[in-house]
Amino acid sequence: MTDNTSHLRPDGTTFPPVTPDPPPPPGYVEPVIPDCGLAEDEARGDPVAEPPD
């Protein structure tokens, strides 16, 4: 694709059309990611706590 090529059509659709993600396989269990709170601390600007000596 060159810099002048676009998949956007005049009506706002794209070609080829965007396809949705396939369904998960049978028996798939989504992994649980624990919330350690780092994102909230960084958003507040709090420094990361140092481990005790």
Steps between C-alpha positions, in 0.01 A plus 500: 500500500636838406451825687227597252298178537208480742256220578241759607212535256305824445208364709733440800524123466824315438601233252567230585240520778621472858437153638418436867725287720409132487334348807730338757554126467285265709627474858706820480527679833612862484798558730440713807740792521527635855465874549815608683398867506809626316297680235312698767823591683662617177190703408520681835873549462578301815850354505529124493548369852842353570508158665605505868861414581 
